[in-house]
């Protein structure tokens, strides 16, 4: 008796509906675990925040599900191997995809002026590869579910930034002619701005006696041009100043 392949069979693959639902619940739990870790890391102003941790944790969970259950169709119901697959090792190919795509993700991570950029993009590339493995192995429901969840999370977390991820990072550079007075002024200004200095460095120029300051500052809102202008106007020792600001 011939079996007619339905859309439901194609969507579920060789797994039952309860099994697919179980996998989706595991992926959601991975999202919650990743978000919890991401919140803690963001509170300490680390570059990898909630979005990055969610994507990485969910991608790892999906890769594990595929590696455990994505090859059930290689064996027929009677225990015989699927025609043409005897001696095949598809798990090896999948493993190479996961490790190989990591090099591609590393290429979009860069550090500029003390700020690390591209971590979430790299994580997105990595989970996209895991989704491709799921679809290629026949786990269409799990792969589609993961793609939808990732897209929804990205849209929500970009549009409604909340918690520690809402902090902005500012890279400040000052050239001053009186470093001693400027140190006190800068400390007072950081309290007024309610900012946290993550990194700081200064160097004294032997030729003209000026001092260069480089600061990485985090606070709720970006340090605006008006705030910088007001601060510079109040302190004659400041010769020049620059402010590079960007959301985390």
C-alpha positions as CSV (number, residue, x, y, z in Angstrom):
1,X,0.0,0.0,0.0
2,X,1.5,3.3,-1.1
3,X,1.9,6.1,1.3
4,X,0.9,9.6,0.2
5,X,3.2,12.2,1.6
6,X,1.2,15.0,3.1
7,X,2.2,18.5,4.1
8,X,1.9,17.4,7.8
9,X,4.3,14.6,7.2
10,X,6.8,16.9,5.5
11,X,6.5,19.4,8.3
12,X,7.0,17.0,11.1
13,X,9.6,14.8,9.3
14,X,10.1,11.4,10.9
15,X,9.3,12.7,14.4
16,X,5.9,12.9,16.0
17,X,4.1,16.1,16.9
18,X,4.7,15.6,20.7
19,X,8.4,15.1,20.0
20,X,8.6,18.3,17.9
21,X,6.7,20.3,20.6
22,X,9.1,18.9,23.2
23,X,12.1,20.2,21.1
24,X,10.4,23.6,20.8
25,X,10.0,23.8,24.6
26,X,13.6,22.9,25.1
27,X,14.6,25.8,22.8
28,X,12.4,28.2,24.7
29,X,14.0,27.1,27.9
30,X,17.4,27.7,26.4
31,X,16.3,31.2,25.5
32,X,15.3,31.8,29.2
33,X,18.6,30.5,30.4
34,X,20.6,32.6,27.9
35,X,18.6,35.7,28.8
36,X,19.3,35.2,32.5
37,X,23.0,34.9,32.0
38,X,22.9,37.9,29.6
39,X,21.2,40.1,32.1
40,X,23.9,39.4,34.7
41,X,26.7,40.0,32.2
42,X,25.1,43.3,31.0
43,X,24.9,44.5,34.6
44,X,28.7,44.3,34.7
45,X,28.8,46.2,31.4
46,X,30.2,43.3,29.3
47,X,30.1,43.5,25.5
48,X,28.0,40.3,25.1
49,X,24.6,41.2,26.5
50,X,21.1,39.7,26.6
51,X,20.7,39.3,22.8
52,X,24.0,37.6,22.3
53,X,23.5,35.1,25.1
54,X,20.0,34.2,24.0
55,X,21.1,33.5,20.5
56,X,24.1,31.5,21.4
57,X,22.3,29.4,24.0
58,X,19.4,28.7,21.6
59,X,21.8,27.9,18.8
60,X,23.7,25.5,21.0
61,X,20.4,23.8,22.0
62,X,19.3,23.5,18.4
63,X,22.7,22.0,17.4
64,X,22.4,19.4,20.1
65,X,18.9,18.5,19.1
66,X,19.9,18.1,15.5
67,X,23.0,16.0,16.5
68,X,20.8,13.6,18.6
69,X,17.6,13.3,16.6
70,X,18.3,14.7,13.1
71,X,19.5,11.4,11.6
72,X,16.5,9.1,12.5
73,X,15.6,8.8,8.9
74,X,18.9,7.0,8.1
75,X,17.3,3.8,9.4
76,X,14.1,2.2,8.1
77,X,11.4,0.9,10.4
78,X,12.8,-2.6,10.3
79,X,16.3,-1.5,11.3
80,X,17.9,-1.6,7.9
81,X,19.8,1.4,6.7
82,X,18.1,3.8,4.3
83,X,19.2,2.9,0.7
84,X,22.4,4.6,-0.2
85,X,23.4,5.6,3.3
86,X,25.3,2.6,4.5
87,X,28.6,3.7,5.9
88,X,27.6,7.4,5.7
89,X,28.6,9.7,8.6
90,X,26.4,12.8,8.2
91,X,27.2,13.8,11.8
92,X,30.7,14.6,10.7
93,X,29.5,17.0,8.1
94,X,27.2,18.7,10.5
95,X,30.0,19.1,13.0
96,X,32.3,20.7,10.4
97,X,29.5,23.2,9.5
98,X,29.3,24.3,13.2
99,X,33.0,24.7,13.6
100,X,33.6,26.2,10.1
101,X,30.9,28.8,10.4
102,X,32.5,30.1,13.6
103,X,35.4,31.4,11.5
104,X,32.9,33.3,9.4
105,X,31.3,34.8,12.5
106,X,34.7,35.8,13.9
107,X,35.3,37.9,10.8
108,X,32.4,40.3,11.7
109,X,33.7,40.9,15.3
110,X,36.0,44.0,15.6
111,X,37.2,46.3,18.2
112,X,37.4,50.0,17.6
113,X,38.3,52.7,20.1
114,X,37.9,50.3,23.0
115,X,34.4,49.2,21.9
116,X,33.7,45.6,20.7
117,X,31.2,45.4,17.9
118,X,29.6,42.5,15.9
119,X,29.1,39.9,18.7
120,X,25.4,39.6,18.2
121,X,25.9,39.5,14.4
122,X,28.4,36.7,14.8
123,X,26.0,34.8,17.1
124,X,23.2,35.3,14.5
125,X,25.4,33.8,11.7
126,X,26.1,30.8,14.0
127,X,22.5,30.1,14.8
128,X,21.5,30.6,11.1
129,X,23.9,27.7,10.3
130,X,22.2,25.6,13.0
131,X,18.8,26.4,11.5
132,X,20.1,25.3,8.1
133,X,21.2,22.0,9.6
134,X,17.8,21.5,11.2
135,X,16.0,22.1,7.9
136,X,18.5,20.0,5.9
137,X,18.0,17.1,8.3
138,X,14.3,17.2,7.9
139,X,13.4,18.9,11.2
140,X,11.4,21.6,9.5
141,X,9.1,22.4,12.4
142,X,12.1,22.9,14.8
143,X,14.1,24.9,12.3
144,X,11.2,27.1,11.4
145,X,10.3,27.6,15.0
146,X,13.8,28.7,15.8
147,X,14.0,31.1,12.9
148,X,10.7,32.7,14.0
149,X,11.8,33.1,17.6
150,X,15.1,34.6,16.7
151,X,13.5,37.1,14.3
152,X,10.9,38.1,16.9
153,X,13.5,38.5,19.6
154,X,15.7,40.6,17.4
155,X,12.9,42.9,16.4
156,X,11.6,43.3,20.0
157,X,15.1,43.8,21.5
158,X,16.1,46.4,18.9
159,X,12.9,48.3,19.1
160,X,12.3,48.1,22.9
161,X,15.7,48.1,24.5
162,X,15.4,47.5,28.2
163,X,17.5,46.8,31.3
164,X,21.3,47.0,31.2
165,X,21.3,46.7,27.4
166,X,19.8,50.2,27.3
167,X,23.0,51.8,28.4
168,X,25.1,53.7,25.9
169,X,28.8,53.6,25.5
170,X,30.8,56.8,25.0
171,X,34.5,57.0,24.0
172,X,35.8,60.3,25.2
173,X,39.2,61.9,24.4
174,X,40.5,65.1,26.1
175,X,43.7,67.1,25.7
176,X,44.3,69.4,28.7
177,X,47.0,71.7,29.8
178,X,46.5,71.2,33.5
179,X,46.0,67.5,34.3
180,X,45.8,67.9,38.1
181,X,42.8,70.3,38.0
182,X,41.2,68.3,35.3
183,X,41.2,65.1,37.3
184,X,39.0,66.7,40.0
185,X,36.8,68.3,37.4
186,X,36.3,65.0,35.6
187,X,35.4,63.1,38.7
188,X,32.8,65.6,39.6
189,X,31.4,65.6,36.1
190,X,31.1,61.8,36.0
191,X,28.9,62.1,39.1
192,X,26.7,64.7,37.5
193,X,26.4,62.6,34.3
194,X,25.7,59.5,36.4
195,X,28.3,57.7,34.3
196,X,30.6,54.7,35.0
197,X,34.2,54.8,33.7
198,X,34.9,51.3,32.3
199,X,38.4,52.1,31.0
200,X,40.7,55.0,31.3
201,X,44.2,55.9,30.1
202,X,46.2,59.1,30.1
203,X,49.6,60.1,28.6
204,X,51.6,63.2,29.2
205,X,53.2,65.0,26.2
206,X,56.7,65.9,27.0
207,X,57.0,68.5,24.2
208,X,54.2,70.9,25.2
209,X,53.3,69.6,28.7
210,X,49.7,68.7,27.8
211,X,48.0,65.5,28.9
212,X,45.8,63.2,26.8
213,X,42.9,61.4,28.4
214,X,41.0,58.4,26.8
215,X,37.9,57.3,28.6
216,X,35.2,54.6,28.0
217,X,32.0,55.7,29.8
218,X,28.7,53.9,30.2
219,X,25.4,55.5,31.2
220,X,21.7,55.4,30.5
221,X,21.8,58.0,27.7
222,X,24.5,59.0,25.3
223,X,26.6,62.0,26.3
224,X,25.2,64.6,24.0
225,X,27.0,67.4,22.2
226,X,25.3,70.0,24.4
227,X,26.6,68.3,27.5
228,X,30.1,68.1,26.2
229,X,30.0,71.7,25.1
230,X,28.8,72.9,28.5
231,X,31.6,70.9,30.2
232,X,34.3,72.2,28.0
233,X,33.1,75.8,28.5
234,X,33.4,75.5,32.2
235,X,37.0,74.4,32.2
236,X,39.7,76.5,30.5
237,X,42.3,73.7,30.9
238,X,40.6,71.7,28.1
239,X,42.3,72.3,24.8
240,X,40.3,69.8,22.7
241,X,37.8,67.1,23.2
242,X,36.1,64.4,21.1
243,X,33.1,62.1,21.8
244,X,32.4,58.9,19.9
245,X,29.2,57.4,21.1
246,X,27.3,54.3,20.2
247,X,24.6,52.0,21.6
248,X,25.8,48.7,22.9
